[in-house]
Amino acid sequence: MSVQEHRRLRELASMHFQSRCLHEACERGLFSELERSPGSAEELARRLHLHPQACRMLLDALTALALLQEREGLYSNAPIASRYLIEGTATDQGEMIAMYRRSMERWEKLAEALHCGHTPAPPSEPDPRFIHAMHCTASVHAPLVVEAVPRNNARRLLDLGGGPGTYSIRFLLTWPEAEARMLDLEPVVSIAQEYAEIAGVNERFEAVAGDYLESELGDGYDLVLLSNILHCNAPEGCQRLLKRAFACLRPGGRVVIHEFLRDGSLWPAVFALHMLLSTPGGDTYSESTLKGWLHEAGFGEPVVSRLEGTPSSVLVAARS
């Protein structure tokens, strides 16, 4: 075995070392504490009630990960930490990081899922922490999604399974004459309404409780948004959802699909296993599979846009 091959295997086997450093730092508010005042390892150990030597080890690891900076024994936040890891700020990604920390317990069930092909039943209602974590991620991706969708005078938007409403809200901020209706489960809609109020678009945003595979959707929409929803469903659910989207669009209206396309790259492949562990039948799907389902539902050929710097793509297809 070459040194390079051994290093690659070792890095793959030990990636959780790095993620756990980030998890613990966030859970203990280390980055927020450093933003208030940089300090030495001994000072930070006192401020965070940690063992001095152990605290120094964690600080050194975070410095090697380029999350902290160290100069003459004083530690401070690197720019990425100051921007995204400070509690309570508009760009705080802490909920997203905490979500992936909680998911590690689910991944311990991978062996069982590989044998059985299923996972334990999902919780009876969504965890608010998960919805806020979705907002963290969506706030970064939403501008790219909106940019990939020509307006074409669209005024009425339906967002199915919109979670915190982040994508709908971004469309409304970009298209000031548009209005949006979002459908999701009961505990989620109040969170979406709060985010819409914060953004100042609540008068043009309606969050409705329901099931996107069962509830009445209405009709005459210019745009139906399916953002990171198809991967939560088995193929039959995806096909049904696309047919429902087709039925509620006006002639010439468009469906917008925002997804991780299974194309041989790392994130969609690994995320498919995450869906195995998190949903009754979810998966990631290839571009050709989605195109086939769109044609079966009655849509024309979709325009596909890869979102630069992300593992995501946007497909826009019109109702023939």
N, C-alpha and C positions, 0 to 999 in steps of 0.2 A: 504494500500500500504506500502511495506517495504521501509526502507531508501535506500537500494541498488537499488530497482526498480525506485524509484523517482529520484535518482541520474542519473541512466542510461537515463531516459527520458529527464531530464534537459540537460544532456550533448549532446544528439542528437539534441535537439531543439536549442541549442546555439553554435553549432560548428562554425557557421559563425563568432562569436566573435573572435575566434582564427585566422581564416584565414584572416580576415580583418586587424588584427594587422600586420601580415606578409606582406600583400599587401601594406599597407601604408608605412611600413618601407622600403620596396624595392623601391617603387615609389619615396620616398624622399631621396634615397641614404644613408640611415642611416648606413647600415652595411659598405659601402665603406668609409664613413666619420670616423667611429670608427676604421677601419683598418688603416687609416692614423694616428689617434691619439685617444686613449681612453680619456674619460672625464666625468665630473659630469653632472647631469641633467641640471643644469643652463648653463654650457658651451655649451653643445650640443644644447640646445634651441637657444642660440645665433648663433651658427654655422649653424643651419638648419632653422633659422627664425621661430621658433615655440613658442607657449605659454609655459612658464616654467613649470607650474603645469601639463599641458596636456602632455608635453614631458616626464616628470617624470613618469606619469601614463603609457605611451606607453613603456618606457624603463623597468619599473617593470613587465609589462605584457610579454614582450619579454624575460625577465630574467626567469620568471616562465615557459615559453615555452622552456627553455633551448637553446635559440638562442643567448642570451647574458649572460655575467657573471658580477656580481657586487661585488666589494670589497672596503670597507671603502669609499663608496660614488662615486667610479669611475666605470664606465661601460666600458666593452670591449666585443669583439666578442667571442662567444663560438667557438670551433673548427669547427663545422658544418657550421657556418656562414662564417668563414674565408675561408673555402674551396669552398663553393658553392654560396655565395651571394655577392661576390665582383665584381663590374661592370668591364667588359673588360677582365677578366681572362679566361683562357682556360676552366675552370670548372664552369663558371658562369651559374646558373640556373634561372637567372632573367627573361628571356623571357618566360620560362615555367610557372613561377609564375604569370607573367602578363597575360598570356593566360587564366589561370583559373580565374583571376580577371575579365577579360572581359566576360567570360562565365556566370558570375552570372546574368547578364542582360538577357541572354537567358533562364536561369532557371526560371525567373519570368513568363515565358510563359508556364510553365508546366501545369497549369490548363486548358488553351486553348488546348494544345496538347492532353491532356487526353480525352477531349471531341471530338476533331476533328480527332485525329490520324495523324496529319501532322503539319508541322511548316512552317514559311515563306520561300520563295524561297531563296536558298543560294546566296551569292554574286557572281557577274559575273566572278570574277577572284580571286584567292587565295590571302590572306593577307600575305605579306612578313613576318610580325611579327609572324604569325602562323607557317610558315616554319622554322624560326629560333628557335621557341619554340620546334618544333619537333626534331630539331637537339640536343637541350639540353637534352631531354629525351632519344633520340636514342643513344647519346654518352655514356650513362650509360648502356643501354641494349645491344648494338651491340656486345660487346665482348662475352657476354653470348650466343647470337644467333649463332655467328660464331663457338663457341666452341661446340655447339650442332649439328653441321653439319659436318660429315666426308668428307674430301676433295674428296677421290676416284678419284684423277687425274682430277677433274673438272677444266676446263680452261675458258669456255665461260659462263658468268652469265648475265641473263636478270632480271632487277629489275623493276617491274611494279608498278607505282605509288610511286616511291621511295622518293618523297619529296626532302629534302636536300641532299639525296644520302649517308647518314651516314652509312647505313648498307652495301651498295655496297663498300664504301670506306674502311670499316673495313675488308671486305672479301679480298680486294686487298692488304691491309697492311699485312694480315695474309698469303695470298697465293700470293707470289711475281711473279709467272708466269701466273696468271689469268688476264683476262680482263673483263670489265663489261660495259653493255649498260643499261641505265636507261631511262624509258619513263614516262613523266609526262606533266602537262600543261605548256604552254609557259612561264608564269611569274616565274615558279618554276625552270626551267632547268638552268637558269643563276646562281641562288643561289647554286645549286648543283655543278656546275662547279667551283665556287669560293671555296667551301669547298674541292673539289678534288684537286685544285691547292695548297691550304694551306697544305693539307696532303701529297703532293708530288706524287700523283698517277694520275694526269690529263692525262698523255700520255696513260694510260691504261683504262681510264674512258671516256665514251661517254654519254652525256645527250641529249636526243631527245625529242622534243615537240610532244605530241600526246595524244590520248584518249585510255586507256588500254582496253576498250570494243569495240572500233571501228577501231583503227589504225592498219596498217600492222606491225606485230611483227617480221617477219623473222622466221628462223627455225635453227635446228641443235644445240640448246643450251644444255649445260650440266646441268645447274641449272636455275630454274625460281624462283625468290623470290617474295613472297606476304607478306610483312611485315605491319601489322596493316592496311590492305586494305579491307579485306572481311567485317569487321564490318561497313564500310562506305556504303555498298551495301545491297539492299534487297536480299532475297534468290535467285530469278531468276538471278540477276546480279552476285552473287557469283558462281552459277552453270555455267553460261556462261564463267566467267573468268577462272574457273578451266579447262573447256574444251579447251579454247584458250591456256592455259599454256601447256596442254597435246600435242596439235597440234604442238607447236613450239619447243618441246624438241626432242632430238635425242632418239632413242631406248635405254632404260636404264637410260636416264636423269631423274632428280629429281625435284620435286616442293618442295619448303620450305615455309611453312605457319607459320607466327609468329602472334599469336592472344591472346586475352583474352578469355578463354573458359568459357562459362556459366556452372558453376558447383555448384551453390548454395552459393559460396563465395561472399563477399560484393562488391568488385570492379567491376567484370563483370556485376553484377546485376544493380548497380547504373550507370555504364557506358552505359548500354543499353538505359537508359532514356536520357543520354546525347546525344546519337545518334538520338533518337527520336526528340530532340530539335535542332539538328545540321545538319541532313542529310534528304533527301527525303524518305529514306526507310531503313536506317541502323539499325543494331541490333548486339547483341553478340550471338554467336552460341555455342552449346554444342559439345563436342568431338565426340559423336555418329553422330550428324548431319554432321559435316565436313567429317567424315569417309565415310558416305553414299554418299556424293557428290563426294568425291575422287574416290570411286569405280564406280560410274555412269560415271565419266569422263574417266575411263580406267586405273586408277592408282592401284598399289598394296596396300597391307596393310601398313599404315604409322607407322613410329616409332615416339612415342610421348615423348617429354622431357619437364618436368616442369622446368622453370628457377628459381633457388633458390633465394629467397628474393624478387621476383617480382610477379605480378599477371598474368604473361604471360606464354605461352607454345609454343613450336615449334613442328610442325608435318612435317616429311620428308617422302615423298612417291615417288616411282620410277614409271616411265612409263613402263608398262608391255611390 
